[in-house]
Amino acid sequence: MSELAYFGGPSLFEVPKSTSNLLTPDVEKFLTYSKAFYHEHQYTNNGPNVKALEQRLAEFHQVKHCLVFSSGFWALALAMKYLKLEGKTEVIMPSLTYRRMTDICAWAGLTPKFCEVDEDTLAMTAQSVEDCITSQTALILAAHPIVNCADAQALEDLSLRYNLPLLFDSVESVYEDLPQGRVGGFGAAECFSLHACKLINGFGGGYLTTNDSTLMETLAAQRTFGITGLDTIGVCGGFNAKLNEMHAAMALASLDDVDEQVRLNEARYRCYQERLSYISGIRLLEFDDAQRCGFKNIVAEIEDDWPLSRSDTIKLLNAENILARVYYDPPLHKKRMLFPHIPAALPISERLSQRFVNLPCGQQVSLEDIGQIIDFLEFVSENHREINAALRERCNE
Ligand SMILES: *Cc1c(COP(=O)(O)O)cnc(C)c1O
C-alpha cells in the first residue's frame, strides 16, 4: 500500500499524463508558414496564413465558407448573436457539455433551457430538444458529446420543421463523418476550436463553417470591429475577434499533420480497447468506426461492479500523475450561475455525470504509458479491499 503515491510512495509517472491532446506539429512546417507573413509584414487582418487556413478548413469540412476567430468561444458567441430569432430569449442546449457554455449564452444575451441526453450515446436527441421548444425559443445549440456524434440530421430536420435556427458546437467532432455527410455542413453553421488541447492546435483560436454567404459576410465584418468597407463601419456593432497570423501558421502546420495524428490516436484507442476488455467494472466508450472518426478522447464508464468509487479511483490515479478527470461533471444545470437560466430536472444527465472518466490520451501518452495505466487499474481492482480500508483510515485520520 505504501508504494501507492496517494499513500506517500513515488508517482508512477514523473511527467504528468494528461487527458488533453497537446499535439505538437513539425516545428519546421510552423516556421515555414510563419516566414510567409513575416516577409509580407502582415501580422493580422486577413494575412496569407489566415486566408490559406480558411480555404483549407472549408475544403476539409466540405463547405463553402470558413471564418477563423480568436477563440472557439467568440466564434460561438458571435454566431449565436447573429442567428437567434429576434424578440425571443431561450437557447435549447444540453446540460452535459462544455463547462463554459452557459457563459457564452450570457454573452449572446440568451437564457439556457437545458435538454436531456440519451442514456447510451450521451448526446442530445431531436426528441429531447423538441420537449424543450416553447414560444420563447430563439435558437437550438447542438453540442456533440466527446465520443461519437449527436444525430445531426435528425436535429436539422427538427429545426426545419419548427423553423428554428440551429448552430452546432462541433469542437469535439472535428474529424468525424456522419452517414449524411461530413461534420461542418449541418445546421446554419458549426463552430470549432483551435485551442492547444484540441485536435487542430493553433495555440488558441476557433473557426466557424457555413454554406450561408450572408452569415459569413456579416460575421467576417463583426469579428473585425464591424468594418464593412474602406472607412465604413456597419451598424450592428463589432468586436475584435480576429485570429493573428502566427496562430494561423500553427493551425496550418497542425492541419498538415492531422491524418497522421488521427492514426496515432487510433493506435492508442485500440490499446485501451484491447486491455480494458479484460478488466471488469470499467467500460470503454467505443467509437463508431463505421464512419470516419478522430479517436481523440478516451472516455470510460465506471460501472456498478467496479470496487471503488469514481472519486477515489480518480484520487489514486491523479496521485500517480495519471491526470484522469470527470466527464462533464457537474452538469451545467447543477452549477451555480449568476446569470439567468431555466431550472431543470434532468435525471439522466445527473446520473451519467457521476459515471464517466476521461483517461490520458494524445501525442504525449505512449502505448507503454497506456499499458502502465491499465496495469495500475488492474492492481487497484485486485487489491480493492486493502485499498478501500486504507482510504477509509486516511479519511478518519
Ligand atoms: C474547448 C471547447 C470550447 C471553447 O473553445 P475555445 O477555443 O477554448 O474558446 C467550446 N466547446 C467545447 C465543447 C469545447 O471543448
The ligand as a Gaussian input file, in Angstrom:
#p B3LYP/6-31G(d) Opt

LIG

0 1
 C      -12.811000      23.914000     -25.835000
 C      -14.246000      23.961000     -26.138000
 C      -14.887000      25.165000     -26.500000
 C      -14.213000      26.523000     -26.464000
 O      -13.184000      26.693000     -27.338000
 P      -12.034000      27.792000     -27.039000
 O      -11.316000      27.893000     -28.333000
 O      -11.198000      27.243000     -25.928000
 O      -12.701000      29.071000     -26.666000
 C      -16.232000      25.120000     -26.826000
 N      -16.922000      23.974000     -26.806000
 C      -16.359000      22.795000     -26.463000
 C      -17.175000      21.541000     -26.472000
 C      -15.014000      22.749000     -26.086000
 O      -14.469000      21.579000     -25.726000

